[in-house]
Amino acid sequence: MIIPELPNFLTELGGADYKGLIISVFTLSAGLSRPFSGKLADTVGRIPLMIFGTLVCVVCSLLYPILTTVAGFVLLRFLHGFSTGFKPTAATAFAADIVPIDRRGEAMGIMGVSMNLGASLFPPLGSYLVLEFSVNVMFYVSSIIALISIGMLMGLKETLSNTQRFRPKLLKLSSNEIIERKALPVALVTAFIYLTFGILLTISPDQADFVGLKNKGMLFTSFTVFTILSRATAGRVSDRYGRVSVIKISIVFLVLSLIFMGQVSNVTELMIAAGALGFSTGIAAPAVFAWVIDISPADRRGRYMATVFIALEIGIGFGALFSAWVYDNNPAFFARAYYAAAALTLIPGIYLQFFWKGNTRHKT
């Protein structure tokens, strides 16, 4: 809801040159917190971690209107990243606990659709609130919505058996609790796939301004609507034909969509290109997360998910910094940024086609 308006908000604070930090600092803290969230999800429980991550959203959204310096904004983005560091790790493990083995891809597709519905409906609302009221109103509404979701989470039943009470000692990590090595192939693919998302979040709001799209949230609506369309079936397809086969197809679509994003010259083309990019991402996401669930034992599922989410955050963060550097606040360089991203996105496709020799058989 707030992302499309953050570049302008930061510019008004005098931080136009720091737009790349909007996403990268957020993903940095999310990545740093993943090993802790993975361990805690496997010990304290899934639901407490989901509630904590959402509570971070409540607090940070209330603080944006108060900390109105560039340094304060960057600090808040760092703190806000802990929401993503904790909530999705626990939520994905929770979903994996309750779904049948042979329908994991479908389940990840359904979960992704629910996320995308929020990402589709609320960016235009955020931009509307800014246009009709103020940016502060947008932040306050964001906080209220997050608070409502905490109430919904409290009604869920914990799926982890033998939960432990939180104690500071649980925050101490051994080396094998930071990264699950068996999850690294999935993590590598995930990082490059989500690099494109970091680029979209960072430079597409400026691109929308450049071509004359006033409500920048509509750009993200196009992206997420088409993501929903592909997620709705891609998960089931991966259950039938395999995770890697579906991911390789998605990479081809991602590369073509990024090239298209670099060629747009008007609002209609930008909306179509964003939709194509969303459709491509929606094909990959359920297969990626079902893949890591397939290879993870139930008692370490949180840690496996954390490793993949760390890679996701690295991909988004690098994409944000890389695109901001190539773009350099110059509309003439939009195409250059997207073409470079397309070249990088080919890397996981080459890896899966020629170097990866494993399998993705189901595990309980």
N, C-alpha and C positions, 0 to 999 in steps of 0.2 A: 504493500500500500504506500509506503513512504519512499521507496527507492527512486521512482521516476522524478521526484521533486528534490532529491538530495543534491544533485549537481548545482541547480540554481540556488538552493539554500546555502551551500558552501561558497558559491561565488559571491553572494550578497554579504557573507561574513568576511570576504577578502581572501578567500582561499581557492581561487580558480585554478591555480597551478597544482593543487593537491587532489584533483578529482580522482586520480588513480587510487588514492588511499581510501576512498569511500567503501570500496569493496575489498581491497587487499588487506587493510587493517582488520576489518570485520572477519575475513576468512583466516587471518593469522591467529587471532584468539580462538576461533572455532577449532582450527587445527591443533593448537596447543592443548586444548581442553579434551580432545577426543580420547587420548589414552585413559584419562581419568574417568570420562563418562562411560567408556567401555567396561572398565573394571567395576565401577559403581553399579552399572546396569546389571552386571552378573553377580553382584553381592547384595547391595541395598535394595535393588528392585527396579523394574522398568518405570512404574508409575511415579515414584518420588523424583526420578530424574526428569521425566516429562514435565512435571509440575515446576521444578526448579528452572528448567530452561524457559518455560513460558513466563515465569515470574520476572526473569531478567528483561523480557520484552516490556512488561508492564512498567517497570521502574525506569528503564532507559528512555522510553517514549515520553515519560513525564519530565525527563531532565533535558531533552533537546532544547526546549524553549528557554531554559535557565542558563545553560552553559553556552553562551553565544559568542565564543571566540573560536578561532580556527583550532587552537590547541585543545580547547574543551570539546569541540566537535570530534576531533580525531580520537580523543580519549573515550568518548561515548561510543564511537564506532567499535573501538577495541572491546569495551565492556559488553556491548550489544552482541558481539560475536559469540559470547558464551551461550547465548540462547540456542544458536544453531549447533554449537558444540555438544550440547546435552540433549536437546529435544529429539532430533531425528535418529540419533544412535539408539536411544531407548525405545522410540516409537517403532522403528523397523524391527528391533528384536522382539518387541511385544507382538507385532503382526506375525512374525515368523513362528512364534510360539503357538499361535491359535489356528494356523491354516494347514490343510492337508499337504502332504509332501508333494503329490503330483500336481498341485495347483499353485505352487509358489510363484511362478511367473505371473499368473493371473492375479494373484493377491497383490503382488508388487505393482501391477498395473492399476488395480483398484485404488491402492493407497496413493499412487502417484496422481491419479485423476482427482482425488480429494484435495491433494496439495495444490494441483493446478487450478482447481475451481477457485480456491482462495486467491491464487496469484492472478487469475483472470478477472475476477469480479472487483477486486479492491484497488488496483492501481488507478483505474479511472475515477473511483470514488475519492482517492487521495488527491488527485489533480483537481477534481471538482471542488473539494473542500478548500483547496488553496485558492482557486479562481474566485469562488463565491464568498469565502470568509477570510481565512488566513492560514499560513503554514502551521501556526501553533494549534489551531483547531484540528488540523490533520493529525498532529502528534497526539493530542488528547484522545481523539476517537480511536486511534491505533491502540493506545493503552487500554481503553475500555474493552475493546474487542478481545485483546489478549487476556484480560481479567475474566471475561465470560468463558473463555476456553479452559481456564483453570477449573472453573466450576464443573465443566463437562468431564474433565480428566478425573476429578475426585469421585465420580460415579462409576469408574471402571474397577474391575477386579484384578488384582495382581496375578501375573502368570508365572512368576519365578518362585519356585519352592525353596524353602530353607533360606529365606532372606535374613540379612544381618542388619543390625542397627548401625547407623553411620557413626564412625569414629575417625579421628584425624589420621590414625595409622593406615587406613585404607587408601589414603592419598599417596602413600609411598609406593613407587612403582619399581619393579625389577625390570631388567632389560627385555625379557620376553613378554612383558605386559604393555610395552609401548607400541611395538609393531609385531603383528602376526605374519611371519615370513611366508606361510602358506597362502596368505591372502594377497601377496604382492603382485602376481600376474593380473588379478582383477583390479588392484589399485592402480597399476600402470595404465591400463586401458581407461579407467575412470578419470584419471587426471587429465588426459588429453581430450577426452570427450567433453568434459565440463570446462575446459579452457575457453571454449566458444561462448559459454554462458557468462563468464567474467567479462569478455569483450562486449557482449550485448548489453550487459548492465552498465558498463562504463561509458561507452561512446554513442550508443544508440539514442539516448535522450538528446544529445547535441545534434545528432543526425536528424532527429524528428523536428527540432527547431529549424534546422537548415532547410528542410524541404517544405516546412509550413504546417506541420501537425501540431496544433495548439495543445490538445490534451494528450500529453506524452504517454499517459497510462494506457491509451488505446493500443499503442504499439505492443505493450506487454500482454494486453488482452488477446491480440492476434496470435502472439507467440504461444500463449498458454491454451487457447481454444484448440489450436491445431495439435498441441502436445496431448491434450485430452483425447482427441480423435484417434491418434495413433496408439496411445497407451492402452486404450480400451480393448484393443485386439492384440497388440504386440506381445503382451505377457503370455497370453494363451498360445500364440505362435511359438514362442520360445520354449514353452512346456512340451510342444510337439516336435519341433525341429532342432532344438538345441540353442543354448545361449549364444555361443560364439558365432554361429551362422547368422543369427539375427543382428548381432552387434556389427559384424562386417558389412552387412547391408546398410545399417544406419550410418556408418562412417562415410560410405559413398554419398549418401544423401546430405550429410553434414557438410562435406567438402563443396558440393554443388550449391548448397544454400548459402554458404559463406561467400562464394564467388558472386552469387546473385546480390547479396547484401552490399557488396562493393560497387555494384553497377547501378543502383537505384538513383532516380533523379526526381521523383515526385512522391506524394503521399501514398497513392495507390500502390506503386511498386514497393515502397517500404513496408506497407502492411502485408503485402503478399510474401515478400522475402522473409519477414519476421515469422509469418505463419509457416513457411517452408522450413525455417530453422527449428521452430517448435515441433513440427511434425517429425523431423529427423531425430531430435533429442528424445522425443517420446517413444520412438522405436527402441532406442538404446537403453533407457533407464530401467525398465522392468527386468530386462535380461541381465543387466549388470548386477542388480541387487539380488535377483533370484540365484545368480551364479555364486555369489559369495555365501548365500544361505545354504546352497547345496553342499559346499565344501566345509562348512563350519559345524563342529560338534555343538550340541545344545548348551553345554555348560560353559562354552567360550564364545557364544554367538555375539555377545556385546563387544568383545575384543576384536573379532573379525570385522564386524560392522564398523568399529572405530577406525581400523586401519584403512578401510576403503573410503570412509568419510574424510580422513586426513588427506588422502590423495585427491578427493573431490575439492577440498578447500584449497589445496596447493594449486590445482588446476584453475579454479576460479580466480584465486588471488594473482597468480602469474598472468592469467589472461587479462585481468584488470590493469595491472602495472604495465604489461607489454603493450596493450592497445593504447593506453594513455600516453606512453612514450612515443610510439609510432605516430599516433594522431597529432600530438603536440598542439592541441587546440586549433588546428588548421583544417577546415573542411576539405581542402584539397587532398588530404591524406587519409580520408575515410577508406577509400579503396585499398590503399597500401596496407592498412591494418587488417582488413578482412582477408586479403589475399595471403598475407603472411600466416594468418590463423589457419587458413585452408591447408597450407603446406604442412604446418605442424600437426594438423588433425590426421594427416595421412600416416603418421608414425605408428599409431596403434593398429591400423589396418595392415601395415607391412609386417608388424610383429606377429599378429594373429595368423596371417596367411603363410608366413615363411619360417617363423621361429618357435611359435608356441606349440608344444607337443602334449599337453595335458588333456584332462577330460573334465566334465562338469556333472558327473553322476550324482544323483540325490543321496543325501545323508539324512538320517533322522536327527 
